[in-house]
Every structure is written in structure tokens, then in C-alpha cells.
């Protein structure tokens, strides 16, 4: 049984405790050090610079201050997204007829990864910025001044172009796939008209922040925003290898939609049953 299979079984318990997620292979008491960040003690150092701009490079972890975790409507009243009639129909379809795409090893894309409780890494040089994600996905944003294509090939992260606005990295993305995609952990939808503008900043050495503008006139009546701050991981901390589909024995048991959504806007049961002990590999006692 791989870590993705165990992750599906344990995500509910992890969310109910912290509003974040952790890999099932890690013991419960390792969540804070491995997956969930905490505010540093004492004053923070200034953000490092690269080619005259803040260097966003590092290992970044979410904190318990992000509530509700996984919900792109986090900053909206009642967590209610401004869905159009078509958007409401798409949401209902996701809830009743689609399995979580990430459970099927499909790339989550943007802005879903910005709402995730999982850590990520940034690697930056003057020409590109790369985001490396826990599921072994990545995206590469050029900083060479290029413009969007007239007819971009649809992709899960969209066609991304970046530029600096002072000390803020702006990533403008269009050309998204409109099938097998959720905009967040709660099955909210997006169409092929999605337009995402991310503004990334590093206010100091210990934090990275994003302000995201989300526009989708097919599924949403008006643009809305999502903002988030992460904290730096331990020096030298790296993402490990992750094989999503290997030995996924639970694939045929996955149901439609995200499962229950708690009143606080997070995904999971209010009072989950205790998890069973991990399955031992065949031949081991």
C-alpha cells in the first residue's frame, strides 16, 4: 500500500486536528516538524536577495493559522463562492459524479495547490521560478518577459508567465484544462475560462506569502481572492520521492466528491473513528 492510499484514509483525521494534512507514513507526533510549520521565535532576518529581487527559494510549510485549510473560499463570507448557474451545476457534478482528481494521480494545478496543506519547495534563478510539490508535480514559470500565446495548449497549471513588480513576483496564468479538475479540496469547479493572477512576496526570511485573484466568468459571477502565508522549513529540508499510483489498492473504493464538509469549511468528518493500524507488508510479522 503506497502513501497515497494511506493518505486518503488519514486525511480526515489530520484535518480534524489541525486543518492541515500530513503523510500517513509519518507518526502523528511528527506532523509539526515534518509537515506543519510554526511561527519562529524572535525577530526574523531580512529576506535574501537574488538579482536585486527577493529570493523565494526554500522549503515552505503551512501553519494552523490557515483556516479553513483546503478551501479556496477561505476569505469569503460563509466560505460561499459566487457561483453562476453553470458553476453550481459543475459543483453538483463534482460532488456526485467525480472522484477527487488527486486521488487518481491527476495534477491538482493552480490555484488548488495554493490551498493545500502539504509543503512545497521553490527554486529560483533570474530566468525562471520553479515550484516543486509534495506529489512530485512541478511548474516552471519563465521570467523573460514573454506574453501569453494566442491559443495556449490547455494544461492543469495553465500557461504561466511571470514578471517582477517591485519586490513582488506576479504570475499570470490562462489556458487551463476544464475536465478532471477541482479548484480546491472541497470539489469547487473551474472552467476553461479560468484566469489566475498570483502575487508572491517574501516579507522576511521566515515567510512567503501569496495574494491570488481568481476570475472565471463561466462559473463565477465576479472575481474573488485568496491569500495565504507559509513559514520556512528546517535548513536543508527537501521533498522526498513520492509515487502516487504504486500499489494503490484502495483505488476501486474511492467515492464521488470530497466526502463531508464540516461547518468550519474543512473537508472531513466532525468526529472521525480512530484509524486502523498500518497494514504490514506481506511476509512480515
TORBAMI-639176 format. One record per residue (C-alpha): residue in one letter; x, y, z; residue number from 0. Coordinates in steps of 0.2 Angstrom, whole numbers, plus 5000, padded with zeros to 4 digits. Layout:
N
('a'; (X; Y; Z); NUM);
...
***
This chain:
285
('x'; (5000; 5000; 5000); 0);
('x'; (5008; 5017; 4995); 1);
('x'; (5007; 5033; 5004); 2);
('x'; (4994; 5040; 4993); 3);
('x'; (4982; 5026; 4998); 4);
('x'; (4986; 5029; 5016); 5);
('x'; (4984; 5047; 5014); 6);
('x'; (4966; 5045; 5008); 7);
('x'; (4962; 5036; 5024); 8);
('x'; (4971; 5048; 5036); 9);
('x'; (4967; 5065; 5028); 10);
('x'; (4951; 5066; 5038); 11);
('x'; (4959; 5064; 5055); 12);
('x'; (4973; 5075; 5051); 13);
('x'; (4962; 5089; 5045); 14);
('x'; (4951; 5087; 5061); 15);
('x'; (4966; 5090; 5072); 16);
('x'; (4975; 5104; 5063); 17);
('x'; (4966; 5110; 5047); 18);
('x'; (4982; 5104; 5038); 19);
('x'; (4987; 5087; 5031); 20);
('x'; (5002; 5076; 5034); 21);
('x'; (5009; 5060; 5025); 22);
('x'; (5002; 5044; 5033); 23);
('x'; (5019; 5036; 5034); 24);
('x'; (5024; 5049; 5047); 25);
('x'; (5019; 5046; 5065); 26);
('x'; (5006; 5058; 5072); 27);
('x'; (5018; 5067; 5084); 28);
('x'; (5029; 5071; 5068); 29);
('x'; (5016; 5082; 5060); 30);
('x'; (5023; 5098; 5067); 31);
('x'; (5041; 5095; 5062); 32);
('x'; (5038; 5087; 5046); 33);
('x'; (5023; 5094; 5038); 34);
('x'; (5016; 5109; 5048); 35);
('x'; (5026; 5124; 5052); 36);
('x'; (5026; 5135; 5067); 37);
('x'; (5030; 5154; 5069); 38);
('x'; (5048; 5156; 5073); 39);
('x'; (5053; 5163; 5089); 40);
('x'; (5062; 5180; 5090); 41);
('x'; (5065; 5193; 5076); 42);
('x'; (5066; 5187; 5058); 43);
('x'; (5081; 5191; 5047); 44);
('x'; (5078; 5201; 5030); 45);
('x'; (5073; 5191; 5015); 46);
('x'; (5088; 5186; 5005); 47);
('x'; (5090; 5194; 4988); 48);
('x'; (5094; 5187; 4970); 49);
('x'; (5097; 5198; 4956); 50);
('x'; (5090; 5213; 4965); 51);
('x'; (5074; 5204; 4970); 52);
('x'; (5068; 5194; 4985); 53);
('x'; (5074; 5176; 4983); 54);
('x'; (5058; 5165; 4986); 55);
('x'; (5069; 5149; 4986); 56);
('x'; (5066; 5137; 5001); 57);
('x'; (5055; 5123; 5009); 58);
('x'; (5039; 5131; 5014); 59);
('x'; (5026; 5124; 5026); 60);
('x'; (5008; 5129; 5030); 61);
('x'; (5003; 5133; 5048); 62);
('x'; (4987; 5131; 5058); 63);
('x'; (4983; 5149; 5056); 64);
('x'; (4976; 5145; 5038); 65);
('x'; (4958; 5141; 5042); 66);
('x'; (4949; 5133; 5034); 67);
('x'; (4963; 5123; 5026); 68);
('x'; (4960; 5117; 5008); 69);
('x'; (4945; 5129; 5005); 70);
('x'; (4948; 5142; 4991); 71);
('x'; (4933; 5151; 4998); 72);
('x'; (4943; 5154; 5015); 73);
('x'; (4942; 5173; 5014); 74);
('x'; (4924; 5174; 5008); 75);
('x'; (4909; 5177; 5020); 76);
('x'; (4902; 5160; 5025); 77);
('x'; (4915; 5152; 5013); 78);
('x'; (4902; 5154; 4999); 79);
('x'; (4909; 5156; 4982); 80);
('x'; (4900; 5167; 4969); 81);
('x'; (4894; 5153; 4958); 82);
('x'; (4885; 5156; 4942); 83);
('x'; (4871; 5144; 4937); 84);
('x'; (4883; 5134; 4926); 85);
('x'; (4896; 5134; 4941); 86);
('x'; (4883; 5127; 4953); 87);
('x'; (4879; 5113; 4941); 88);
('x'; (4898; 5110; 4939); 89);
('x'; (4899; 5109; 4958); 90);
('x'; (4885; 5097; 4959); 91);
('x'; (4893; 5086; 4946); 92);
('x'; (4909; 5086; 4955); 93);
('x'; (4901; 5081; 4972); 94);
('x'; (4890; 5067; 4964); 95);
('x'; (4900; 5061; 4949); 96);
('x'; (4918; 5064; 4950); 97);
('x'; (4932; 5056; 4961); 98);
('x'; (4945; 5068; 4968); 99);
('x'; (4957; 5070; 4954); 100);
('x'; (4972; 5070; 4965); 101);
('x'; (4967; 5053; 4972); 102);
('x'; (4968; 5047; 4954); 103);
('x'; (4986; 5054; 4952); 104);
('x'; (4980; 5069; 4942); 105);
('x'; (4989; 5085; 4944); 106);
('x'; (4979; 5097; 4956); 107);
('x'; (4985; 5113; 4947); 108);
('x'; (4983; 5131; 4952); 109);
('x'; (4975; 5138; 4962); 110);
('x'; (4972; 5121; 4971); 111);
('x'; (4990; 5119; 4976); 112);
('x'; (4990; 5136; 4985); 113);
('x'; (4976; 5130; 4996); 114);
('x'; (4984; 5113; 5000); 115);
('x'; (4990; 5109; 5017); 116);
('x'; (5006; 5100; 5010); 117);
('x'; (5023; 5108; 5009); 118);
('x'; (5032; 5113; 4993); 119);
('x'; (5048; 5120; 4988); 120);
('x'; (5053; 5135; 4977); 121);
('x'; (5069; 5136; 4967); 122);
('x'; (5073; 5152; 4959); 123);
('x'; (5085; 5160; 4946); 124);
('x'; (5085; 5176; 4936); 125);
('x'; (5076; 5167; 4921); 126);
('x'; (5064; 5155; 4930); 127);
('x'; (5055; 5151; 4946); 128);
('x'; (5051; 5133; 4949); 129);
('x'; (5038; 5126; 4961); 130);
('x'; (5040; 5108; 4967); 131);
('x'; (5025; 5100; 4976); 132);
('x'; (5023; 5085; 4988); 133);
('x'; (5015; 5074; 4975); 134);
('x'; (5031; 5076; 4964); 135);
('x'; (5022; 5088; 4952); 136);
('x'; (5031; 5104; 4947); 137);
('x'; (5028; 5120; 4937); 138);
('x'; (5040; 5131; 4929); 139);
('x'; (5037; 5150; 4927); 140);
('x'; (5048; 5160; 4914); 141);
('x'; (5053; 5177; 4919); 142);
('x'; (5060; 5183; 4902); 143);
('x'; (5046; 5195; 4898); 144);
('x'; (5036; 5184; 4886); 145);
('x'; (5017; 5186; 4884); 146);
('x'; (5003; 5173; 4883); 147);
('x'; (5001; 5163; 4867); 148);
('x'; (4986; 5167; 4856); 149);
('x'; (4979; 5150; 4859); 150);
('x'; (4988; 5141; 4873); 151);
('x'; (4988; 5122; 4874); 152);
('x'; (4977; 5118; 4890); 153);
('x'; (4986; 5112; 4905); 154);
('x'; (4982; 5109; 4923); 155);
('x'; (4993; 5123; 4929); 156);
('x'; (4989; 5134; 4914); 157);
('x'; (5000; 5144; 4903); 158);
('x'; (5010; 5154; 4916); 159);
('x'; (5021; 5169; 4913); 160);
('x'; (5029; 5179; 4927); 161);
('x'; (5037; 5196; 4930); 162);
('x'; (5043; 5206; 4945); 163);
('x'; (5033; 5221; 4951); 164);
('x'; (5045; 5229; 4963); 165);
('x'; (5048; 5215; 4976); 166);
('x'; (5033; 5205; 4971); 167);
('x'; (5033; 5191; 4959); 168);
('x'; (5017; 5191; 4948); 169);
('x'; (5012; 5175; 4940); 170);
('x'; (4998; 5177; 4927); 171);
('x'; (4990; 5160; 4921); 172);
('x'; (4977; 5156; 4907); 173);
('x'; (4974; 5141; 4896); 174);
('x'; (4968; 5129; 4910); 175);
('x'; (4960; 5112; 4907); 176);
('x'; (4942; 5111; 4911); 177);
('x'; (4940; 5092; 4914); 178);
('x'; (4945; 5081; 4929); 179);
('x'; (4949; 5097; 4939); 180);
('x'; (4944; 5104; 4956); 181);
('x'; (4949; 5122; 4961); 182);
('x'; (4952; 5116; 4979); 183);
('x'; (4950; 5101; 4991); 184);
('x'; (4931; 5104; 4993); 185);
('x'; (4927; 5100; 4974); 186);
('x'; (4923; 5118; 4969); 187);
('x'; (4925; 5119; 4950); 188);
('x'; (4933; 5130; 4937); 189);
('x'; (4931; 5131; 4918); 190);
('x'; (4942; 5134; 4903); 191);
('x'; (4939; 5152; 4906); 192);
('x'; (4949; 5152; 4922); 193);
('x'; (4962; 5167; 4924); 194);
('x'; (4973; 5167; 4939); 195);
('x'; (4985; 5181; 4945); 196);
('x'; (4996; 5176; 4959); 197);
('x'; (5007; 5189; 4968); 198);
('x'; (5021; 5181; 4978); 199);
('x'; (5031; 5190; 4991); 200);
('x'; (5044; 5186; 5005); 201);
('x'; (5042; 5199; 5019); 202);
('x'; (5056; 5191; 5028); 203);
('x'; (5067; 5176; 5029); 204);
('x'; (5055; 5165; 5038); 205);
('x'; (5039; 5169; 5027); 206);
('x'; (5032; 5168; 5010); 207);
('x'; (5015; 5175; 5005); 208);
('x'; (5003; 5174; 4991); 209);
('x'; (4988; 5185; 4986); 210);
('x'; (4978; 5177; 4972); 211);
('x'; (4965; 5184; 4961); 212);
('x'; (4953; 5171; 4953); 213);
('x'; (4942; 5176; 4938); 214);
('x'; (4931; 5163; 4929); 215);
('x'; (4916; 5172; 4921); 216);
('x'; (4908; 5155; 4916); 217);
('x'; (4907; 5148; 4933); 218);
('x'; (4908; 5163; 4945); 219);
('x'; (4898; 5179; 4944); 220);
('x'; (4913; 5190; 4950); 221);
('x'; (4932; 5189; 4953); 222);
('x'; (4937; 5184; 4971); 223);
('x'; (4953; 5182; 4981); 224);
('x'; (4963; 5170; 4991); 225);
('x'; (4978; 5174; 5002); 226);
('x'; (4990; 5163; 5012); 227);
('x'; (5006; 5164; 5021); 228);
('x'; (5019; 5149; 5024); 229);
('x'; (5034; 5148; 5035); 230);
('x'; (5051; 5141; 5031); 231);
('x'; (5056; 5123; 5035); 232);
('x'; (5071; 5117; 5043); 233);
('x'; (5088; 5122; 5034); 234);
('x'; (5092; 5109; 5021); 235);
('x'; (5074; 5101; 5022); 236);
('x'; (5070; 5093; 5005); 237);
('x'; (5055; 5084; 4997); 238);
('x'; (5056; 5066; 4996); 239);
('x'; (5051; 5054; 4982); 240);
('x'; (5033; 5051; 4980); 241);
('x'; (5024; 5038; 4969); 242);
('x'; (5006; 5041; 4968); 243);
('x'; (4999; 5026; 4959); 244);
('x'; (5011; 5012; 4965); 245);
('x'; (5001; 4998; 4973); 246);
('x'; (4985; 5009; 4975); 247);
('x'; (4974; 4995; 4982); 248);
('x'; (4961; 5007; 4988); 249);
('x'; (4958; 5014; 4970); 250);
('x'; (4941; 5005; 4967); 251);
('x'; (4934; 5010; 4984); 252);
('x'; (4935; 5029; 4981); 253);
('x'; (4919; 5038; 4981); 254);
('x'; (4912; 5053; 4972); 255);
('x'; (4915; 5070; 4978); 256);
('x'; (4926; 5076; 4993); 257);
('x'; (4916; 5067; 5007); 258);
('x'; (4908; 5078; 5021); 259);
('x'; (4912; 5096; 5023); 260);
('x'; (4912; 5102; 5041); 261);
('x'; (4903; 5118; 5047); 262);
('x'; (4921; 5126; 5048); 263);
('x'; (4923; 5124; 5029); 264);
('x'; (4936; 5110; 5030); 265);
('x'; (4935; 5093; 5022); 266);
('x'; (4931; 5078; 5034); 267);
('x'; (4920; 5070; 5047); 268);
('x'; (4916; 5080; 5063); 269);
('x'; (4920; 5065; 5074); 270);
('x'; (4930; 5053; 5064); 271);
('x'; (4933; 5035; 5070); 272);
('x'; (4950; 5030; 5076); 273);
('x'; (4962; 5025; 5061); 274);
('x'; (4966; 5006; 5060); 275);
('x'; (4984; 5001; 5062); 276);
('x'; (4995; 5002; 5047); 277);
('x'; (4995; 4987; 5035); 278);
('x'; (5011; 4977; 5037); 279);
('x'; (5019; 4971; 5021); 280);
('x'; (5016; 4953; 5016); 281);
('x'; (5029; 4941; 5024); 282);
('x'; (5032; 4952; 5039); 283);
('x'; (5026; 4950; 5056); 284);
***
